[in-house]
Amino acid sequence: MPHLIQAARAAQHRAARAAATAGAAHPWTRLLLAAAAMAATAAWEAGHRVADLHLTRRHERHPSA
């Protein structure tokens, strides 16, 4: 089920980029935020933890750690 985590991360990144460029109130941003929420819900319901969606700063800087 790692594909659910990857899908949730990708959806979250798309929504964040849309919010940064178009603003949080833009219809596309709101649609992408809803899609990100649905992807995160699917991952959660499959048994993944919320922390699985978010890498810690330590892991981002040092992937081998």
PETAVEN-V124177 format. One line per field, one symbol per residue. phi: phi as a letter, one per 40 degrees, with the letter a starting at -180 (. if undefined). burial: + if it has 9 or more other ideal C-beta (glycine too) atoms within 8 Angstrom, else -. A space follows every 10 residues. Layout:
BEGIN
phi->???
burial->???
END
This chain:
BEGIN
phi->.ccccccccc cccccccccc cbgcccdccc cccccccccc cccccchccd cccbccddcc cbdcc
burial->---++-++++ ++-++--++- -----+--++ -++-++-+++ -+++---+-- --+-----+- -----
END
